[in-house]
Amino acid sequence: MDISPEELHELMQRPGPRAFRLIDVREEDEFRYCKLDWAELIPLGTLPQQAPSRLLDLDRSIVVYCHHGVRSHHAAEWLRGAGYKSVFNLTGGIDAWSERVDARVPKY
């Protein structure tokens, strides 16, 4: 399933404990350049190795994102195949977030 930048922004503004994990599947240098608040880095190439030890709750919602939404689409498919039940891909990635939600997030 996909989630728009606006929908994700609305979820992030809700008070109380976070109902989902926000996973950035880009590479470390991209993550250092810009990221969304409280995102965790798990590069796509390391997802199969890191997910079992870092994403322990198969029932907790996960939102994945990358630069434009392609890598995160693959990550979402892999996570669903691995048994994670509620996985969302940020459509358009961090680029769409910068364009439609927060222009302070640098584009590259």
Backbone as a chain_set.jsonl record, in Angstrom:
{"seq": "MDISPEELHELMQRPGPRAFRLIDVREEDEFRYCKLDWAELIPLGTLPQQAPSRLLDLDRSIVVYCHHGVRSHHAAEWLRGAGYKSVFNLTGGIDAWSERVDARVPKY", "coords": {"N": [[0.837, -1.183, 0.0], [0.361, 2.287, -0.566], [1.32, 5.487, 0.759], [0.643, 8.898, 0.882], [2.72, 11.889, 0.834], [1.354, 13.924, 2.226], [-0.51, 12.494, 3.778], [1.238, 11.023, 5.412], [2.48, 13.141, 6.758], [0.316, 14.117, 8.226], [-0.117, 11.917, 9.954], [2.279, 12.026, 11.379], [1.946, 14.312, 12.836], [0.148, 13.772, 14.796], [-0.639, 13.645, 18.258], [0.861, 11.842, 21.012], [2.08, 8.408, 21.415], [4.115, 7.074, 18.798], [2.581, 5.39, 16.162], [3.736, 3.888, 14.257], [6.697, 2.662, 12.559], [9.273, 4.479, 10.961], [11.106, 4.015, 8.208], [14.029, 4.578, 6.46], [15.263, 3.659, 3.423], [17.396, 4.37, 1.882], [20.87, 4.983, 0.976], [23.632, 5.401, 3.306], [25.045, 7.87, 2.952], [23.135, 9.439, 1.634], [21.18, 9.55, 3.606], [22.539, 10.974, 5.589], [22.678, 13.433, 4.324], [20.016, 14.382, 4.072], [16.957, 13.804, 5.84], [13.862, 12.436, 7.104], [12.112, 13.471, 10.046], [12.651, 11.527, 12.928], [13.302, 9.213, 11.452], [14.608, 5.964, 10.753], [17.57, 4.456, 9.622], [17.824, 1.875, 7.354], [19.427, 0.562, 4.942], [18.358, -0.515, 1.685], [19.807, -2.692, 0.579], [20.671, -4.006, 2.844], [18.468, -4.782, 4.183], [17.271, -7.472, 4.326], [19.07, -8.687, 6.115], [19.059, -7.011, 8.38], [16.371, -6.51, 9.165], [15.134, -8.718, 10.657], [16.306, -8.456, 13.224], [15.929, -5.807, 13.945], [13.358, -4.929, 13.376], [11.14, -6.034, 15.095], [8.418, -6.453, 15.69], [5.955, -7.845, 13.959], [3.394, -6.963, 13.539], [3.264, -4.221, 13.89], [2.815, -1.099, 12.281], [4.681, -0.04, 9.42], [6.371, 2.481, 7.699], [8.021, 3.005, 4.741], [10.617, 4.732, 2.986], [12.399, 6.32, 0.26], [14.505, 7.957, -2.116], [12.908, 8.6, -4.482], [10.855, 6.76, -4.358], [11.133, 4.258, -5.538], [13.095, 2.339, -4.61], [12.039, 2.058, -2.052], [9.581, 0.948, -2.654], [10.347, -1.624, -3.468], [11.43, -2.443, -1.029], [9.138, -2.423, 0.602], [7.64, -4.454, -0.615], [9.346, -6.632, -0.093], [9.295, -6.675, 2.734], [6.568, -7.215, 3.214], [6.446, -9.768, 2.095], [8.041, -11.055, 3.913], [6.437, -11.296, 6.069], [5.571, -9.05, 7.481], [2.825, -7.159, 8.419], [1.587, -4.648, 7.985], [2.542, -2.482, 5.922], [3.712, 0.44, 4.398], [4.436, 2.408, 1.538], [6.064, 5.414, 0.932], [4.838, 7.485, -1.394], [6.568, 8.846, -4.103], [8.732, 9.418, -2.517], [11.341, 11.011, -0.503], [11.807, 13.188, -2.039], [9.282, 13.995, -3.024], [8.177, 14.617, -0.566], [9.682, 16.877, 0.151], [8.862, 18.598, -1.863], [6.072, 18.785, -1.514], [5.389, 18.926, 1.2], [7.42, 19.87, 3.063], [9.548, 22.204, 2.305], [11.992, 22.782, 3.373], [13.466, 20.511, 3.557], [16.212, 19.345, 1.91], [16.502, 19.018, -1.654], [17.819, 16.695, -3.998]], "CA": [[0.0, 0.0, 0.0], [1.084, 3.547, -0.622], [0.882, 6.596, 1.596], [1.098, 10.155, 0.286], [3.437, 12.753, 1.775], [0.398, 14.644, 3.068], [-1.051, 11.54, 4.756], [2.296, 10.75, 6.383], [2.634, 14.346, 7.57], [-0.805, 14.129, 9.172], [0.169, 10.902, 10.98], [3.408, 12.468, 12.194], [1.508, 15.43, 13.672], [-0.75, 13.303, 15.858], [-0.001, 13.532, 19.575], [0.924, 10.512, 21.608], [3.14, 7.526, 20.925], [4.1, 6.792, 17.364], [1.899, 4.135, 15.843], [4.438, 3.213, 13.166], [8.138, 2.888, 12.394], [9.604, 5.171, 9.719], [12.369, 3.421, 7.778], [14.668, 5.139, 5.273], [16.015, 2.563, 2.801], [18.46, 4.911, 1.031], [22.225, 4.724, 1.456], [24.02, 6.221, 4.46], [25.389, 9.242, 2.563], [21.875, 10.13, 1.357], [20.548, 9.749, 4.911], [23.26, 12.07, 6.254], [22.381, 14.68, 3.617], [18.679, 14.81, 4.49], [16.104, 12.709, 6.304], [12.636, 12.837, 7.784], [12.196, 13.379, 11.507], [12.652, 10.221, 13.565], [13.512, 8.081, 10.541], [15.694, 5.029, 11.039], [18.216, 4.019, 8.386], [18.114, 0.479, 7.028], [19.56, 0.567, 3.486], [17.671, -1.608, 1.012], [20.692, -3.844, 0.422], [20.891, -4.687, 4.127], [17.169, -5.041, 4.809], [17.069, -8.871, 4.728], [19.903, -9.02, 7.269], [18.759, -6.181, 9.546], [14.959, -6.502, 9.577], [14.769, -9.65, 11.732], [16.779, -8.025, 14.543], [15.554, -4.42, 14.235], [11.914, -4.752, 13.215], [10.719, -7.258, 15.774], [6.966, -6.592, 15.774], [5.39, -8.033, 12.624], [2.08, -6.326, 13.464], [3.357, -2.757, 13.956], [2.885, -0.47, 10.963], [5.983, 0.443, 8.957], [6.387, 3.32, 6.507], [9.359, 3.029, 4.153], [10.8, 5.748, 1.958], [13.722, 6.471, -0.35], [14.6, 9.234, -2.824], [11.731, 8.826, -5.325], [9.826, 5.752, -4.124], [11.39, 2.985, -6.218], [13.726, 1.406, -3.661], [11.113, 1.784, -0.947], [8.57, 0.015, -3.176], [10.956, -2.963, -3.357], [11.536, -2.747, 0.405], [7.791, -2.737, 1.093], [7.304, -5.788, -1.122], [10.134, -7.62, 0.648], [8.779, -6.738, 4.103], [5.289, -7.938, 3.186], [6.777, -11.172, 1.854], [8.672, -11.594, 5.122], [5.427, -11.457, 7.106], [5.134, -7.797, 8.106], [1.421, -7.088, 8.021], [1.096, -3.299, 7.693], [3.698, -1.788, 5.35], [3.316, 1.507, 3.489], [5.498, 3.043, 0.779], [5.845, 6.844, 0.728], [4.842, 7.757, -2.829], [7.424, 9.957, -4.496], [9.888, 9.474, -1.637], [11.687, 12.244, 0.202], [11.712, 14.264, -3.021], [7.892, 14.469, -2.98], [7.991, 15.24, 0.755], [10.266, 18.215, 0.061], [8.064, 19.395, -2.787], [4.661, 18.935, -1.152], [5.151, 19.083, 2.639], [8.418, 20.669, 3.781], [10.585, 22.644, 1.367], [13.287, 22.887, 4.062], [14.196, 19.265, 3.308], [16.921, 19.577, 0.647], [16.305, 18.128, -2.803], [19.081, 16.352, -4.68]], "C": [[0.88, 1.244, 0.0], [0.483, 4.539, 0.364], [1.452, 7.863, 0.971], [1.907, 10.947, 1.311], [2.49, 13.484, 2.73], [-0.193, 13.732, 4.146], [-0.019, 11.218, 5.833], [2.488, 11.946, 7.309], [1.541, 14.42, 8.625], [-0.571, 13.117, 10.297], [1.27, 11.363, 11.929], [3.022, 13.604, 13.139], [0.621, 14.998, 14.83], [-0.004, 13.197, 17.185], [0.008, 12.083, 20.054], [2.023, 9.663, 21.001], [2.988, 7.263, 19.428], [3.486, 5.423, 17.109], [2.63, 3.346, 14.766], [5.93, 3.499, 13.24], [8.349, 3.541, 11.036], [11.007, 4.74, 9.316], [12.817, 4.04, 6.459], [15.534, 4.04, 4.672], [17.073, 3.067, 1.816], [19.819, 4.52, 1.608], [22.599, 5.731, 2.547], [24.355, 7.66, 4.081], [24.137, 10.056, 2.226], [21.16, 10.483, 2.665], [21.211, 10.904, 5.658], [22.917, 13.421, 5.62], [21.014, 15.239, 4.017], [17.866, 13.593, 4.892], [14.844, 13.294, 6.915], [12.822, 12.655, 9.28], [11.918, 11.959, 11.966], [12.703, 9.026, 12.63], [14.693, 7.247, 11.016], [16.263, 4.557, 9.709], [18.392, 2.507, 8.37], [18.215, 0.431, 5.504], [18.94, -0.686, 2.858], [18.537, -2.859, 0.916], [20.939, -4.619, 1.699], [19.586, -5.09, 4.809], [16.971, -6.511, 5.197], [17.9, -9.278, 5.946], [19.468, -8.266, 8.526], [17.319, -6.275, 10.047], [14.657, -7.477, 10.712], [15.202, -9.192, 13.126], [16.326, -6.612, 14.917], [14.06, -4.151, 14.15], [11.238, -5.995, 13.772], [9.216, -7.503, 15.743], [6.362, -6.662, 14.37], [4.059, -7.314, 12.437], [2.129, -4.798, 13.496], [3.505, -2.191, 12.547], [4.289, 0.056, 10.685], [5.748, 1.307, 7.726], [7.826, 3.344, 6.014], [9.423, 4.138, 3.109], [12.228, 5.723, 1.444], [13.731, 7.831, -1.06], [13.325, 9.536, -3.615], [10.638, 7.768, -5.173], [10.065, 4.404, -4.763], [12.006, 1.969, -5.26], [12.777, 1.06, -2.521], [9.963, 0.88, -1.396], [9.094, -1.417, -3.059], [11.075, -3.379, -1.894], [10.179, -3.151, 0.969], [7.366, -4.127, 0.637], [8.056, -6.863, -0.348], [9.581, -7.789, 2.064], [7.449, -7.487, 4.162], [5.528, -9.432, 2.989], [7.392, -11.849, 3.061], [7.688, -11.684, 6.29], [4.994, -10.201, 7.835], [3.759, -7.443, 7.539], [0.942, -5.714, 7.56], [2.262, -2.432, 7.226], [3.21, -0.793, 4.3], [4.552, 2.105, 2.831], [5.145, 4.516, 0.583], [5.953, 7.149, -0.766], [5.687, 8.995, -3.132], [8.631, 10.167, -3.612], [10.108, 10.825, -0.977], [11.644, 13.45, -0.743], [10.297, 14.854, -3.028], [7.587, 15.139, -1.644], [8.492, 16.684, 0.715], [9.398, 19.134, -0.796], [6.676, 19.725, -2.237], [4.394, 19.203, 0.326], [6.122, 20.061, 3.284], [9.581, 21.014, 2.861], [11.942, 22.825, 2.032], [14.114, 21.615, 3.911], [14.866, 19.414, 1.948], [16.555, 18.551, -0.425], [17.668, 17.867, -3.424], [18.803, 15.49, -5.872]], "O": [[2.002, 1.234, 0.508], [-0.683, 4.446, 0.747], [2.617, 7.892, 0.575], [1.797, 10.708, 2.513], [2.798, 13.642, 3.911], [-0.357, 14.148, 5.292], [-0.349, 11.148, 7.017], [2.643, 11.775, 8.518], [1.806, 14.747, 9.782], [-0.803, 13.428, 11.465], [1.204, 11.121, 13.135], [3.703, 13.831, 14.14], [0.371, 15.781, 15.746], [1.128, 12.717, 17.23], [-0.735, 11.234, 19.563], [2.803, 10.136, 20.174], [1.884, 7.237, 18.885], [3.831, 4.435, 17.758], [2.197, 2.254, 14.398], [6.368, 4.447, 13.892], [7.675, 3.192, 10.067], [11.981, 5.059, 9.997], [12.082, 4.029, 5.472], [16.443, 3.539, 5.334], [17.59, 2.294, 1.01], [19.897, 3.81, 2.611], [21.964, 6.775, 2.688], [23.99, 8.584, 4.808], [24.092, 11.253, 2.509], [20.608, 11.574, 2.808], [20.531, 11.715, 6.285], [22.873, 14.438, 6.312], [20.88, 16.436, 4.27], [18.053, 12.497, 4.362], [14.77, 14.488, 7.204], [13.587, 11.8, 9.726], [11.037, 11.283, 11.433], [12.21, 7.949, 12.964], [15.646, 7.762, 11.6], [15.512, 4.289, 8.772], [19.024, 1.932, 9.257], [17.195, 0.276, 4.832], [18.995, -1.774, 3.431], [18.052, -3.967, 1.146], [21.372, -5.771, 1.65], [19.604, -5.675, 5.892], [16.535, -6.776, 6.317], [17.472, -10.129, 6.726], [19.505, -8.824, 9.622], [17.078, -6.132, 11.245], [13.974, -7.093, 11.662], [14.533, -9.507, 14.11], [16.34, -6.259, 16.096], [13.558, -3.231, 14.796], [10.821, -6.885, 13.03], [8.783, -8.656, 15.766], [6.273, -5.649, 13.677], [3.637, -7.078, 11.305], [1.14, -4.145, 13.163], [4.235, -2.741, 11.723], [4.987, 0.53, 11.582], [5.015, 0.917, 6.817], [8.743, 3.663, 6.771], [8.436, 4.447, 2.442], [13.136, 5.191, 2.083], [13.032, 8.753, -0.638], [12.725, 10.598, -3.444], [9.59, 7.88, -5.809], [9.276, 3.482, -4.555], [11.491, 0.86, -5.117], [12.716, -0.088, -2.079], [9.429, 0.121, -0.587], [8.379, -2.312, -2.609], [10.846, -4.541, -1.558], [10.082, -4.114, 1.73], [6.797, -4.891, 1.416], [7.479, -7.889, 0.014], [9.417, -8.913, 2.538], [7.231, -8.3, 5.061], [4.889, -10.26, 3.638], [7.284, -13.065, 3.224], [8.067, -12.104, 7.383], [4.139, -10.265, 8.718], [3.563, -7.431, 6.324], [-0.028, -5.632, 6.807], [2.892, -1.738, 8.024], [2.407, -1.13, 3.431], [5.584, 2.289, 3.476], [4.05, 4.833, 0.119], [7.042, 7.078, -1.337], [5.538, 10.042, -2.502], [9.477, 11.007, -3.917], [9.207, 11.661, -0.898], [11.466, 14.587, -0.305], [10.133, 16.074, -3.038], [6.831, 16.109, -1.589], [7.814, 17.598, 1.183], [9.227, 20.311, -0.478], [6.161, 20.819, -2.467], [3.306, 19.655, 0.684], [5.698, 20.985, 3.978], [10.489, 20.206, 2.666], [12.946, 23.003, 1.341], [15.328, 21.636, 4.113], [14.184, 19.59, 0.938], [16.33, 17.377, -0.134], [18.558, 18.716, -3.379], [19.731, 15.095, -6.579]]}, "num_chains": 1, "name": "protein.A"}
